[in-house]
Amino acid sequence: MKTFNVYKNPDQAVEAVKIGFSWPAFCFGVIWMLVKKLWVFAGGWFALYLALSLAEKITDNLNDEGLQGVIYLLLAAAYIALWLIPGFKGNKWREIILLSRGYVYKDTLNGNNSDAAIALWHKEKNQFSQ
């Protein structure tokens, strides 16, 4: 079972965000950010990819093979970081964006997926209101 934080906005929309590592963010990066409407993060990640690509093209033209090798190692580490960071931080980023859009934290629940956590939250909310 996974643990989810449940958020609700004034328009009654409810979102559940998994606590911990995000495999979809790790696997799909910028595409996942766009799907989750994390526009600022997606734009930043896209700009970082472009900057690394540009650095790679510049490095291709260097005459010093030793320096070129060091820069390629640094570029490889940067590309790996661009893959890993969304996996570790993606769900936290979603929570930050939801809060900035007026969502309010409601509860932490367990479920197999976000839909199950939302359904459980609705069920518990209805139990307490009766």
LOKOLTOR-107819 format. One record per residue: residue number from 1; residue in one letter; x, y, z of N, C-alpha, C in turn. Coordinates in Angstrom, 2 decimals, always signed. Example, Ala and Ser with C-alpha at 12.3 -4.5 7.8 and 13.67 -1.06 7.14 Angstrom:
<atoms>
<atom 1 a <+13.19 -5.69 +7.80> <+12.30 -4.50 +7.80> <+13.20 -3.30 +7.80>>
<atom 2 s <+12.85 -2.25 +7.08> <+13.67 -1.06 +7.14> <+12.90 +0.03 +7.87>>
</atoms>
This chain:
<atoms>
<atom 1 m <+0.83 -1.18 +0.00> <+0.00 +0.00 +0.00> <+0.88 +1.24 +0.00>>
<atom 2 k <+0.42 +2.23 -0.71> <+1.13 +3.50 -0.81> <+0.44 +4.53 +0.08>>
<atom 3 t <+1.19 +5.55 +0.46> <+0.64 +6.61 +1.29> <+0.47 +7.86 +0.44>>
<atom 4 f <-0.68 +8.53 +0.61> <-1.02 +9.70 -0.18> <-1.43 +10.86 +0.72>>
<atom 5 n <-1.05 +12.07 +0.33> <-1.58 +13.28 +0.93> <-2.74 +13.73 +0.07>>
<atom 6 v <-3.86 +14.03 +0.71> <-5.07 +14.45 -0.01> <-5.23 +15.96 +0.14>>
<atom 7 y <-5.51 +16.62 -1.00> <-5.69 +18.07 -1.04> <-7.02 +18.37 -1.71>>
<atom 8 k <-7.65 +19.47 -1.25> <-8.92 +19.89 -1.83> <-8.86 +21.39 -2.07>>
<atom 9 n <-9.44 +21.82 -3.20> <-9.48 +23.26 -3.47> <-10.89 +23.80 -3.24>>
<atom 10 p <-11.06 +25.12 -3.23> <-12.38 +25.71 -2.98> <-13.45 +25.30 -4.00>>
<atom 11 d <-13.04 +24.88 -5.19> <-14.00 +24.43 -6.21> <-14.39 +22.97 -6.02>>
<atom 12 q <-13.99 +22.39 -4.91> <-14.32 +21.01 -4.52> <-13.50 +19.95 -5.26>>
<atom 13 a <-12.52 +20.35 -6.05> <-11.65 +19.36 -6.71> <-10.73 +18.75 -5.66>>
<atom 14 v <-10.51 +17.45 -5.76> <-9.68 +16.73 -4.80> <-8.54 +16.07 -5.55>>
<atom 15 e <-7.34 +16.19 -5.01> <-6.14 +15.56 -5.58> <-5.45 +14.75 -4.50>>
<atom 16 a <-4.90 +13.62 -4.87> <-4.09 +12.82 -3.95> <-2.69 +12.71 -4.53>>
<atom 17 v <-1.69 +13.01 -3.71> <-0.29 +12.98 -4.14> <+0.45 +11.93 -3.32>>
<atom 18 k <+1.07 +11.00 -4.00> <+1.81 +9.94 -3.32> <+3.01 +10.53 -2.57>>
<atom 19 i <+3.27 +9.99 -1.40> <+4.44 +10.40 -0.65> <+5.59 +9.50 -1.09>>
<atom 20 g <+6.72 +10.10 -1.43> <+7.89 +9.32 -1.78> <+8.26 +9.43 -3.25>>
<atom 21 f <+9.02 +8.44 -3.71> <+9.57 +8.43 -5.06> <+8.47 +8.33 -6.10>>
<atom 22 s <+8.63 +9.08 -7.19> <+7.66 +9.06 -8.29> <+8.29 +8.36 -9.50>>
<atom 23 w <+7.88 +7.13 -9.74> <+8.40 +6.41 -10.90> <+8.00 +7.06 -12.22>>
<atom 24 p <+6.75 +7.53 -12.37> <+6.40 +8.21 -13.62> <+7.27 +9.44 -13.88>>
<atom 25 a <+7.55 +10.22 -12.83> <+8.41 +11.41 -13.00> <+9.82 +10.99 -13.39>>
<atom 26 f <+10.31 +9.91 -12.81> <+11.64 +9.39 -13.14> <+11.70 +8.92 -14.60>>
<atom 27 c <+10.68 +8.19 -15.01> <+10.69 +7.60 -16.36> <+10.37 +8.61 -17.47>>
<atom 28 f <+9.49 +9.58 -17.19> <+9.01 +10.45 -18.26> <+9.40 +11.91 -18.12>>
<atom 29 g <+10.00 +12.30 -17.00> <+10.57 +13.63 -16.81> <+9.68 +14.79 -17.21>>
<atom 30 v <+10.12 +15.52 -18.24> <+9.42 +16.73 -18.67> <+7.99 +16.42 -19.11>>
<atom 31 i <+7.76 +15.31 -19.76> <+6.41 +14.95 -20.20> <+5.50 +14.79 -18.98>>
<atom 32 w <+5.99 +14.12 -17.93> <+5.23 +13.97 -16.69> <+4.93 +15.34 -16.09>>
<atom 33 m <+5.93 +16.22 -16.09> <+5.73 +17.57 -15.54> <+4.64 +18.32 -16.29>>
<atom 34 l <+4.61 +18.18 -17.61> <+3.58 +18.84 -18.41> <+2.20 +18.25 -18.12>>
<atom 35 v <+2.11 +16.94 -18.01> <+0.83 +16.29 -17.71> <+0.31 +16.74 -16.35>>
<atom 36 k <+1.20 +16.91 -15.38> <+0.80 +17.32 -14.03> <+0.71 +18.84 -13.88>>
<atom 37 k <+0.85 +19.56 -14.98> <+0.74 +21.03 -15.01> <+1.78 +21.72 -14.13>>
<atom 38 l <+2.98 +21.17 -14.12> <+4.10 +21.77 -13.41> <+4.89 +22.61 -14.41>>
<atom 39 w <+4.26 +23.66 -14.92> <+4.80 +24.43 -16.04> <+6.19 +24.99 -15.76>>
<atom 40 v <+6.39 +25.57 -14.60> <+7.68 +26.20 -14.28> <+8.79 +25.14 -14.24>>
<atom 41 f <+8.51 +24.02 -13.61> <+9.51 +22.95 -13.54> <+9.80 +22.37 -14.92>>
<atom 42 a <+8.76 +22.17 -15.72> <+8.94 +21.63 -17.08> <+9.79 +22.59 -17.91>>
<atom 43 g <+9.49 +23.89 -17.82> <+10.28 +24.88 -18.56> <+11.72 +24.91 -18.11>>
<atom 44 g <+11.93 +24.83 -16.81> <+13.30 +24.80 -16.28> <+14.06 +23.57 -16.72>>
<atom 45 w <+13.37 +22.43 -16.68> <+14.03 +21.17 -17.09> <+14.37 +21.20 -18.57>>
<atom 46 f <+13.45 +21.70 -19.37> <+13.69 +21.81 -20.81> <+14.88 +22.72 -21.08>>
<atom 47 a <+14.96 +23.85 -20.38> <+16.08 +24.79 -20.54> <+17.40 +24.12 -20.12>>
<atom 48 l <+17.36 +23.34 -19.05> <+18.58 +22.64 -18.61> <+19.03 +21.61 -19.66>>
<atom 49 y <+18.07 +20.88 -20.24> <+18.42 +19.94 -21.31> <+19.05 +20.67 -22.50>>
<atom 50 l <+18.49 +21.81 -22.86> <+19.07 +22.58 -23.96> <+20.48 +23.07 -23.63>>
<atom 51 a <+20.67 +23.55 -22.40> <+21.99 +24.03 -21.98> <+23.01 +22.90 -22.01>>
<atom 52 l <+22.62 +21.72 -21.54> <+23.55 +20.58 -21.57> <+23.85 +20.16 -23.01>>
<atom 53 s <+22.86 +20.20 -23.85> <+23.06 +19.86 -25.26> <+24.02 +20.85 -25.92>>
<atom 54 l <+23.85 +22.13 -25.62> <+24.75 +23.15 -26.14> <+26.17 +22.94 -25.63>>
<atom 55 a <+26.30 +22.64 -24.34> <+27.62 +22.39 -23.76> <+28.27 +21.17 -24.42>>
<atom 56 e <+27.46 +20.18 -24.74> <+27.97 +18.99 -25.41> <+28.49 +19.33 -26.81>>
<atom 57 k <+27.76 +20.14 -27.55> <+28.19 +20.55 -28.89> <+29.49 +21.36 -28.84>>
<atom 58 i <+29.59 +22.25 -27.86> <+30.82 +23.04 -27.71> <+31.99 +22.14 -27.35>>
<atom 59 t <+31.73 +21.17 -26.48> <+32.78 +20.24 -26.06> <+33.27 +19.39 -27.22>>
<atom 60 d <+32.40 +19.07 -28.16> <+32.79 +18.28 -29.33> <+33.91 +18.97 -30.12>>
<atom 61 n <+33.97 +20.29 -30.07> <+34.93 +21.07 -30.86> <+36.23 +21.36 -30.11>>
<atom 62 l <+36.36 +20.89 -28.89> <+37.60 +21.13 -28.13> <+38.75 +20.30 -28.68>>
<atom 63 n <+39.95 +20.86 -28.64> <+41.13 +20.13 -29.11> <+41.84 +19.37 -28.00>>
<atom 64 d <+41.58 +19.72 -26.75> <+42.21 +19.08 -25.60> <+41.39 +17.86 -25.18>>
<atom 65 e <+41.90 +16.66 -25.48> <+41.14 +15.43 -25.21> <+40.95 +15.20 -23.71>>
<atom 66 g <+41.93 +15.59 -22.90> <+41.80 +15.42 -21.45> <+40.67 +16.26 -20.90>>
<atom 67 l <+40.64 +17.52 -21.30> <+39.58 +18.42 -20.86> <+38.23 +17.96 -21.40>>
<atom 68 q <+38.25 +17.51 -22.63> <+37.02 +17.03 -23.26> <+36.45 +15.84 -22.47>>
<atom 69 g <+37.32 +14.93 -22.04> <+36.89 +13.77 -21.26> <+36.28 +14.17 -19.93>>
<atom 70 v <+36.90 +15.13 -19.25> <+36.39 +15.61 -17.96> <+35.02 +16.25 -18.15>>
<atom 71 i <+34.89 +17.07 -19.18> <+33.60 +17.74 -19.42> <+32.52 +16.72 -19.76>>
<atom 72 y <+32.86 +15.69 -20.54> <+31.88 +14.65 -20.86> <+31.42 +13.91 -19.60>>
<atom 73 l <+32.35 +13.67 -18.67> <+31.97 +13.02 -17.40> <+31.01 +13.91 -16.61>>
<atom 74 l <+31.30 +15.21 -16.57> <+30.42 +16.15 -15.87> <+29.04 +16.23 -16.54>>
<atom 75 l <+29.05 +16.22 -17.86> <+27.79 +16.23 -18.60> <+26.97 +14.96 -18.33>>
<atom 76 a <+27.65 +13.83 -18.29> <+26.96 +12.56 -17.99> <+26.34 +12.61 -16.60>>
<atom 77 a <+27.08 +13.13 -15.63> <+26.55 +13.26 -14.27> <+25.34 +14.20 -14.25>>
<atom 78 a <+25.41 +15.27 -15.01> <+24.29 +16.23 -15.06> <+23.05 +15.59 -15.69>>
<atom 79 y <+23.24 +14.82 -16.77> <+22.11 +14.14 -17.40> <+21.47 +13.13 -16.43>>
<atom 80 i <+22.30 +12.40 -15.70> <+21.78 +11.44 -14.72> <+20.99 +12.17 -13.64>>
<atom 81 a <+21.51 +13.30 -13.18> <+20.81 +14.10 -12.17> <+19.46 +14.58 -12.71>>
<atom 82 l <+19.42 +14.99 -13.98> <+18.16 +15.45 -14.57> <+17.13 +14.32 -14.66>>
<atom 83 w <+17.59 +13.10 -14.66> <+16.68 +11.96 -14.63> <+16.23 +11.63 -13.21>>
<atom 84 l <+17.18 +11.65 -12.27> <+16.88 +11.23 -10.91> <+16.07 +12.25 -10.10>>
<atom 85 i <+16.40 +13.52 -10.22> <+15.78 +14.54 -9.38> <+14.25 +14.55 -9.49>>
<atom 86 p <+13.66 +14.50 -10.68> <+12.19 +14.46 -10.73> <+11.60 +13.26 -9.98>>
<atom 87 g <+12.26 +12.14 -10.02> <+11.77 +10.97 -9.29> <+11.73 +11.21 -7.80>>
<atom 88 f <+12.78 +11.83 -7.28> <+12.84 +12.08 -5.84> <+12.04 +13.30 -5.40>>
<atom 89 k <+11.91 +14.31 -6.24> <+11.28 +15.57 -5.86> <+9.92 +15.81 -6.50>>
<atom 90 g <+9.56 +15.06 -7.52> <+8.36 +15.34 -8.30> <+7.08 +15.44 -7.48>>
<atom 91 n <+6.85 +14.50 -6.57> <+5.62 +14.55 -5.79> <+5.61 +15.75 -4.85>>
<atom 92 k <+6.74 +16.12 -4.31> <+6.82 +17.30 -3.46> <+6.52 +18.56 -4.29>>
<atom 93 w <+7.04 +18.60 -5.51> <+6.76 +19.72 -6.41> <+5.26 +19.82 -6.66>>
<atom 94 r <+4.59 +18.68 -6.87> <+3.14 +18.70 -7.09> <+2.42 +19.30 -5.89>>
<atom 95 e <+2.84 +18.93 -4.70> <+2.21 +19.46 -3.49> <+2.40 +20.97 -3.40>>
<atom 96 i <+3.59 +21.44 -3.71> <+3.87 +22.89 -3.68> <+2.96 +23.63 -4.66>>
<atom 97 i <+2.83 +23.09 -5.86> <+2.00 +23.73 -6.88> <+0.52 +23.69 -6.49>>
<atom 98 l <+0.06 +22.56 -5.94> <-1.33 +22.48 -5.51> <-1.62 +23.52 -4.43>>
<atom 99 l <-0.73 +23.65 -3.46> <-0.92 +24.66 -2.40> <-0.94 +26.07 -2.98>>
<atom 100 s <-0.08 +26.32 -3.98> <-0.05 +27.66 -4.59> <-1.32 +27.94 -5.40>>
<atom 101 r <-2.03 +26.90 -5.81> <-3.27 +27.05 -6.58> <-4.52 +27.05 -5.68>>
<atom 102 g <-4.31 +27.15 -4.38> <-5.43 +27.25 -3.47> <-5.91 +25.95 -2.86>>
<atom 103 y <-5.25 +24.85 -3.15> <-5.62 +23.59 -2.53> <-5.20 +23.62 -1.06>>
<atom 104 v <-5.94 +22.88 -0.25> <-5.66 +22.81 +1.18> <-5.44 +21.34 +1.54>>
<atom 105 y <-4.41 +21.09 +2.34> <-4.15 +19.73 +2.81> <-5.32 +19.27 +3.68>>
<atom 106 k <-5.79 +18.04 +3.43> <-6.92 +17.50 +4.18> <-6.55 +16.29 +5.03>>
<atom 107 d <-5.77 +15.36 +4.48> <-5.51 +14.13 +5.22> <-4.39 +13.34 +4.55>>
<atom 108 t <-3.85 +12.39 +5.29> <-2.88 +11.43 +4.76> <-3.52 +10.05 +4.88>>
<atom 109 l <-3.62 +9.36 +3.74> <-4.30 +8.06 +3.70> <-3.49 +7.04 +2.91>>
<atom 110 n <-3.80 +5.78 +3.13> <-3.17 +4.70 +2.37> <-4.12 +4.22 +1.29>>
<atom 111 g <-3.54 +3.81 +0.17> <-4.34 +3.26 -0.92> <-3.45 +2.64 -1.97>>
<atom 112 n <-4.06 +1.89 -2.86> <-3.29 +1.27 -3.95> <-2.88 +2.30 -5.00>>
<atom 113 n <-3.71 +3.34 -5.16> <-3.43 +4.41 -6.12> <-4.11 +5.68 -5.64>>
<atom 114 s <-3.92 +6.77 -6.38> <-4.47 +8.06 -5.95> <-6.01 +8.04 -5.97>>
<atom 115 d <-6.61 +7.35 -6.93> <-8.07 +7.28 -6.98> <-8.63 +6.57 -5.76>>
<atom 116 a <-7.96 +5.50 -5.32> <-8.40 +4.78 -4.12> <-8.28 +5.65 -2.89>>
<atom 117 a <-7.21 +6.43 -2.80> <-7.03 +7.33 -1.66> <-8.12 +8.40 -1.64>>
<atom 118 i <-8.46 +8.94 -2.81> <-9.52 +9.95 -2.89> <-10.87 +9.34 -2.51>>
<atom 119 a <-11.15 +8.14 -2.99> <-12.41 +7.46 -2.66> <-12.50 +7.20 -1.15>>
<atom 120 l <-11.40 +6.79 -0.55> <-11.37 +6.55 +0.89> <-11.59 +7.86 +1.65>>
<atom 121 w <-10.99 +8.94 +1.16> <-11.17 +10.24 +1.82> <-12.64 +10.66 +1.77>>
<atom 122 h <-13.29 +10.50 +0.60> <-14.71 +10.83 +0.47> <-15.55 +9.97 +1.42>>
<atom 123 k <-15.22 +8.69 +1.50> <-15.97 +7.77 +2.37> <-15.83 +8.19 +3.83>>
<atom 124 e <-14.60 +8.49 +4.25> <-14.38 +8.91 +5.64> <-15.06 +10.25 +5.92>>
<atom 125 k <-15.00 +11.16 +4.98> <-15.62 +12.48 +5.14> <-17.13 +12.32 +5.31>>
<atom 126 n <-17.74 +11.45 +4.51> <-19.18 +11.23 +4.60> <-19.59 +10.53 +5.90>>
<atom 127 q <-18.73 +9.65 +6.41> <-19.01 +8.99 +7.67> <-19.06 +9.99 +8.81>>
<atom 128 f <-18.12 +10.93 +8.82> <-18.04 +11.88 +9.91> <-19.10 +12.97 +9.81>>
<atom 129 s <-19.63 +13.21 +8.62> <-20.62 +14.27 +8.46> <-22.03 +13.77 +8.78>>
<atom 130 q <-22.20 +12.45 +8.92> <-23.54 +11.91 +9.22> <-23.80 +11.87 +10.70>>
</atoms>
